Amino acid sequence: MSAPTKAELEEIAAEVRRFLETVWPDWHRLRGRSLPDPLSLGTCQTSSLFLAAVLHAHGHGAHIEQGNDPEAEEGYLHDGAWHGHAWVECGGWILDISADQFGRPPVLLAPVDDPAYRRGADTAFESAKRQRRELVDAAMDKWRRRATAP
């Protein structure tokens, strides 16, 4: 797998973010949620899994990271408090396409040692992990169809 440039990562992340803005309403409805503002709220794990899948499709090694225990000071540090959050790491960069839920830019790239991000474990139940994977698989099908549309 090749080492991507920061510019390439920014371009892919922005394209994925634009695409997910069309998908997030369905994800919220499927989970019985009303549409939040911003739409990215509560989608960070599934969105990060999707971004990692797209990066892999582009030939880049990427993996999801997350912190889900604010009491253990992991996740994302915002306004002096830790929040459960997920993001992608690729080529020495953090790619966060749902940072706007914390008042940050919708697509944020930061060095992997950014102190606002601290890794932890995925503590979700297997059923939640399975649902995320199903949502990502369906979104990837839609992504591929979009890419091949005339």
PyMOL commands that set and color helices and strands:
alter all, ss='L'
color gray80, all
select helices_A, chain A and resi 6-30+44-57+70-72+99-102+126-148
alter helices_A, ss='H'
color red, helices_A
select strands_A, chain A and resi 62-67+75-78+81-83+85-90+93-96+108-111+117-118
alter strands_A, ss='S'
color yellow, strands_A
deselect
rebuild
show_as cartoon
